[in-house]
Amino acid sequence: MSRARRNVCECPMEIRKSALFFATVALVFAAGPANADVTPVSSQVALSANAGILADFVAQQPTASQAGTINPLSVSVDNALAYPPGTPPLVGAACNPSAGVFCVSVDGQESASWTSASKGTVTFTNYGWYDNLSTNGSIPPTTGESTLGATISPFAPQFTYNFIADISGTMDIRYTVTQSGTALSGVTGLFGTDCFGLEGFFVAASGGQGGGPQGTVGPGNNTCGTTSGDLVGPVTAGASYRFFIQTPSNVTAGLGERTALINATFDFTIPSSTPATPEPASLLLLGTGLLGVVGAVRRKWLG
């Protein structure tokens, strides 16, 4: 049989083999990495901003929740009251107690995002208050209220993630919590510190036998500063867990100008056997191999 004849007979088979190979590779990459060995059940972020001056009071309690997915969640609060009644909301330098204009502002944002069902990040940004009240007891208002919490109760979790662990291992929660604040010269906060009313976070993954990691993180007792570290603990395959973050930060009354803010990041990793996403070098190697196959088929076809 001539060479040309062999090419006519054999190359279609080579092409079919190559086509099957390419199709298989395409399906593998289209499917992506296998699902994480964590079953997400539900998750929720929730904040509360309650601001009050004398008899006036405003509240915001937004929540965002989802079931069985790992889509990003985000909520924000921005409440402000000003005195006298009818004065537009004012914050920061716009307040002027010497002119009889006072304000209380409670703000913040929280977001949660996942790179997979077993890895995510929870972030708090500028979560706190700015208050500028009268320093003269004869000039109202002499009291104000700024309350942070997830719902009407300041002790409910601001973040919750319910999941089922499919394999046993160690859950890791890396955190950085910064609390900062300022006070008017000569006037201290409710507890004598700049970060008046701010508390640390309680973080826990409860469930299974003995529960997962838990602990209190961040500056506490109304102090300023930054803390970072890890919370680690076991999770058991097949057990249901509730991972949550909460802070009871709260302040009521007090005179003078005060700012107190929390910025915090929590990176959590739940045991998972998810295959790693191919590295760029691996993708390059695969591409080189595919080009080689194409070249070999082309040479065989052209003879």
C-alpha positions in Angstrom: 0.0 0.0 0.0 1.4 3.4 -1.0 2.4 6.0 1.6 -0.4 8.3 0.3 -2.9 5.4 0.7 -1.7 4.8 4.2 -2.2 8.5 5.0 -5.7 8.4 3.6 -6.6 5.4 5.7 -4.7 6.2 9.0 -5.1 9.9 9.4 -8.8 10.0 9.9 -8.3 7.6 12.8 -5.6 9.9 14.2 -7.9 12.8 13.8 -10.6 11.0 15.6 -8.3 10.1 18.5 -7.0 13.7 18.7 -10.5 15.0 18.6 -11.5 12.7 21.5 -8.5 13.8 23.4 -9.2 17.5 23.0 -12.9 17.0 23.9 -11.9 15.1 27.1 -9.5 17.9 28.1 -12.1 20.6 27.3 -14.7 18.8 29.5 -12.2 18.5 32.4 -11.4 22.2 32.3 -15.0 23.2 31.7 -16.0 21.3 34.8 -13.3 23.0 36.9 -12.2 21.8 40.3 -14.4 19.4 42.2 -16.8 20.8 44.8 -15.3 21.5 48.2 -15.9 18.9 50.9 -18.1 21.3 52.7 -21.9 21.5 52.3 -23.1 25.1 52.8 -26.5 25.2 54.4 -27.1 29.0 55.0 -25.4 32.2 55.8 -26.3 35.7 57.0 -24.7 39.1 57.7 -26.6 41.6 59.9 -25.8 44.9 61.4 -27.6 47.5 63.5 -27.1 51.2 63.9 -29.2 52.8 66.7 -28.7 56.6 67.2 -30.5 58.7 69.7 -30.5 62.2 71.1 -32.9 63.0 73.9 -36.3 61.8 72.8 -35.4 61.4 69.1 -34.3 57.9 67.9 -33.5 56.3 64.6 -32.6 52.7 63.9 -31.3 50.6 61.0 -31.1 46.8 61.1 -30.3 45.5 57.6 -29.7 41.8 57.0 -28.7 39.8 54.0 -29.0 36.0 53.9 -28.9 33.0 51.6 -29.4 29.3 51.7 -27.1 26.6 50.2 -24.9 29.0 48.2 -21.6 30.8 48.7 -22.4 34.0 46.9 -21.0 37.3 48.5 -23.1 39.1 51.1 -22.9 42.7 52.2 -24.8 45.1 54.4 -24.1 48.7 55.5 -25.6 51.1 58.1 -25.4 54.9 58.1 -27.5 56.6 60.8 -27.1 60.2 62.0 -29.2 62.5 64.2 -28.7 66.1 64.8 -30.1 68.5 67.4 -32.1 70.8 67.5 -35.0 68.9 66.0 -35.3 69.6 62.3 -31.5 70.1 61.8 -30.2 68.1 58.8 -28.1 65.1 59.9 -24.5 66.2 60.6 -21.3 64.3 61.2 -17.7 65.1 61.9 -16.7 68.8 61.8 -20.1 69.9 60.7 -21.2 69.5 64.3 -20.8 72.8 66.2 -21.7 72.5 69.9 -20.7 76.1 70.6 -23.5 77.1 68.2 -25.9 74.7 69.8 -25.8 72.1 67.0 -25.0 68.5 68.1 -24.9 65.1 66.4 -24.7 61.4 66.9 -23.7 59.2 64.0 -23.5 55.4 63.8 -21.9 53.8 60.7 -20.4 50.7 59.3 -20.2 48.0 56.6 -19.9 44.3 56.8 -19.2 41.9 53.9 -18.6 38.2 53.5 -17.2 36.5 50.4 -16.2 33.0 49.6 -13.5 31.6 47.2 -15.1 28.2 47.8 -17.5 26.6 50.2 -14.5 25.9 52.5 -12.7 29.3 52.3 -14.0 32.8 52.9 -13.4 36.3 54.4 -15.6 38.4 56.6 -14.7 42.1 56.8 -15.9 44.9 59.1 -15.1 48.5 57.8 -15.5 51.7 59.9 -17.9 50.0 62.2 -18.6 52.5 65.0 -19.7 56.0 65.9 -19.0 59.7 65.9 -20.7 61.6 68.7 -20.4 65.3 69.5 -22.6 66.3 72.4 -22.7 69.3 74.8 -20.0 69.7 77.3 -22.1 72.2 79.2 -24.8 70.6 81.3 -27.0 73.7 80.9 -27.1 73.3 77.1 -29.0 70.3 75.7 -28.5 67.7 74.7 -26.4 66.3 77.5 -27.0 62.6 76.5 -26.9 60.5 73.4 -27.0 56.9 72.5 -25.0 54.9 69.9 -25.6 51.2 69.8 -24.1 48.5 67.5 -25.5 45.0 67.1 -26.9 42.5 64.7 -30.5 43.0 65.6 -32.3 44.8 68.4 -30.3 42.6 70.7 -26.7 43.8 70.6 -25.5 40.3 71.4 -26.8 38.5 68.3 -24.2 37.4 65.7 -23.2 39.9 63.0 -22.1 37.0 60.8 -23.3 33.4 60.7 -22.3 30.5 58.3 -24.0 27.1 58.8 -22.3 24.2 57.1 -21.8 20.4 57.2 -18.2 19.1 57.3 -17.7 16.2 54.9 -14.2 15.4 56.2 -12.5 15.7 59.5 -9.7 18.1 60.1 -8.7 21.4 61.6 -10.6 24.6 61.0 -8.5 27.8 61.0 -9.7 31.3 61.5 -7.1 34.0 61.0 -8.0 37.5 62.3 -6.9 41.1 62.5 -9.0 43.4 64.6 -8.2 47.2 64.9 -10.0 49.5 67.3 -9.3 53.2 67.1 -10.8 56.3 68.6 -10.4 59.9 69.6 -11.8 62.0 72.4 -12.1 65.8 72.9 -9.2 67.2 74.9 -9.9 67.0 78.6 -13.0 64.9 78.1 -12.8 61.1 78.3 -15.2 58.4 77.1 -17.8 56.6 79.2 -15.1 54.3 80.6 -12.2 56.7 80.5 -10.7 55.5 77.3 -10.7 56.8 73.7 -12.3 53.6 72.3 -15.3 54.0 74.5 -17.9 51.4 74.2 -15.9 49.2 71.8 -15.5 45.5 72.6 -13.7 42.6 71.0 -15.3 39.9 69.0 -16.4 36.5 70.1 -15.8 34.0 67.3 -16.9 30.3 67.3 -17.7 27.3 65.2 -20.1 25.4 67.4 -21.3 21.9 66.6 -20.1 18.3 66.3 -18.4 16.6 69.2 -16.6 19.2 71.3 -17.3 21.9 68.8 -14.8 23.7 66.6 -12.5 26.7 67.2 -13.7 29.5 69.4 -12.4 32.5 71.4 -12.5 36.2 72.0 -10.3 38.3 69.7 -9.4 41.9 69.3 -8.9 44.7 71.9 -11.4 44.5 74.8 -12.6 46.6 77.7 -13.0 49.7 75.6 -9.3 49.9 74.7 -7.7 50.9 71.4 -5.2 48.8 69.5 -4.7 46.0 66.9 -4.5 42.3 67.5 -4.1 39.5 65.1 -3.7 35.7 65.3 -5.3 32.3 64.7 -8.1 30.4 66.2 -7.9 26.7 65.4 -10.1 23.7 66.3 -11.3 20.3 65.1 -14.3 19.6 62.9 -15.7 16.2 62.4 -16.9 14.6 59.1 -20.7 14.6 58.8 -21.3 17.1 61.7 -23.2 20.3 61.3 -21.5 23.5 62.4 -22.5 27.1 63.0 -19.6 29.5 62.5 -20.5 33.0 63.9 -18.9 36.3 64.8 -20.4 38.8 67.2 -19.5 41.9 69.2 -21.5 43.6 72.0 -20.0 47.1 71.3 -22.4 49.6 72.9 -22.3 53.1 74.4 -25.0 55.2 76.0 -24.8 58.8 77.2 -21.6 60.8 77.7 -20.6 64.3 76.8 -18.0 65.7 74.4 -16.6 64.7 71.1 -15.8 61.1 70.5 -15.0 58.8 67.6 -14.7 55.0 68.0 -14.3 52.6 65.0 -13.6 48.9 64.4 -11.9 47.5 61.3 -11.6 43.8 61.3 -10.9 40.9 58.9 -11.6 37.2 59.5 -10.2 34.6 57.0 -11.7 31.2 57.6 -10.6 27.8 56.2 -12.6 24.6 56.7 -11.0 21.2 56.0 -11.5 20.3 52.4 -10.1 17.8 49.9 -10.9 20.1 46.9 -8.2 19.6 44.2 -6.1 22.7 43.7 -6.7 24.9 40.7 -4.0 24.3 38.0 -1.0 26.5 38.4 0.0 28.7 35.4 3.1 26.5 34.9 0.9 23.4 34.7 -1.4 25.1 32.2 1.6 26.1 30.1 2.9 22.5 30.1 -0.5 21.2 29.1 -0.7 23.8 26.3 2.7 22.8 25.0 1.7 19.1 25.0 -1.5 19.9 23.0 0.5 21.8 20.4 2.8 18.9 20.1 -0.1 16.5 19.5 -1.5 18.9 16.8 1.9 19.1 15.2 2.4 15.4 15.1 -1.1 14.9 13.5 -0.4 17.6 10.9 2.9 16.1 9.9 1.4 12.6 9.6 -1.4 14.0 7.5 0.8 16.0 5.1 3.3 13.2 4.9 
